[in-house]
């Protein structure tokens, strides 16, 4: 059973370009979470999705950022017109549909560098 | 609302001596609490979790944590540090959503960097 898979592991974009980060949850998991880790900081929640639904996007910047988790395929975090301040590690996590144990399993992250 | 405070940003111990990483939490519901470890340029690994069962939780690599509701604390300990324990440690809280029973978002502390010296 493969873990949470994120790709690419490293992504370099010039200012103004678009960044697409992909996350394939663990098998059987239908909840996906995206977190951002800025240098020397903890992880900050961005968005929580279930299949085809955004449940909580309270941590998403109002502009340029969007996320989706389609019925088929991975979850995508999209950043349009990237700026230097978007440089960070972006982590995806997934969890099972139900259960009191709310453990989330994390991927290894995508490190975005904006030059 | 939920929040986590990690009281020390850096902790340095000698190899073979005990480790104590402190964490206090705030939660509106019955919380789940976790400790994650992050090695340099790696992903996050779950060390242990508390989900309203036993208050003393044992995790991997000899770590354990005790949930103290009266003190709203969930400190991480290890009797004897090893060089390989050097990493960033995150205390995390998750409120149980009473209505659905599913996970709400995780709230991370700012991390404690553990340094282990010879």
Interface residues (C-beta under 8 A of the other chain):
Chain A: X31 X33 X35 X41 X42 X43 X44 X45 X48 X56 X59 X91 X93 X95 X97 X98 X99 X100 X101 X102 X103 X104 X105 X106 X107 X108 X109 X111
Chain B: X32 X34 X36 X41 X42 X43 X44 X45 X46 X49 X51 X52 X90 X94 X96 X101 X102 X103 X104 X105 X106 X107 X108 X109 X110 X111
